[in-house]
Amino acid sequence: MSKLPVISGQELCKALKKIGYSIDHQTGSHIILRNETTPHRRLTVPNHKEIAKGTLRAILRQAGLTVEELKELI
């Protein structure tokens, strides 16, 4: 398994935009993204300087991405 990159919430949002997610709204320090194509998944990304490893892994799993695919997007 590849090592997770250290990434901020803003950088993760930019990477997810490349695969079809757009910002739906923001509640506090959490950005809610929505997939524009089917299935219309929703992802919650914390707007922090550094996303925790477990949180990043969970977001990648929900988005259907691998660590290698994320590295290519950033």
Buried (B, 14 or more C-beta within 10 A) or exposed (E): EEEBBEBBBEBBBEBBBEBEBEEBEEEEEEBEBBBEEEEEBEBBBBBBEEBEEEBBBBBBEEBEBEBEEBBEBE
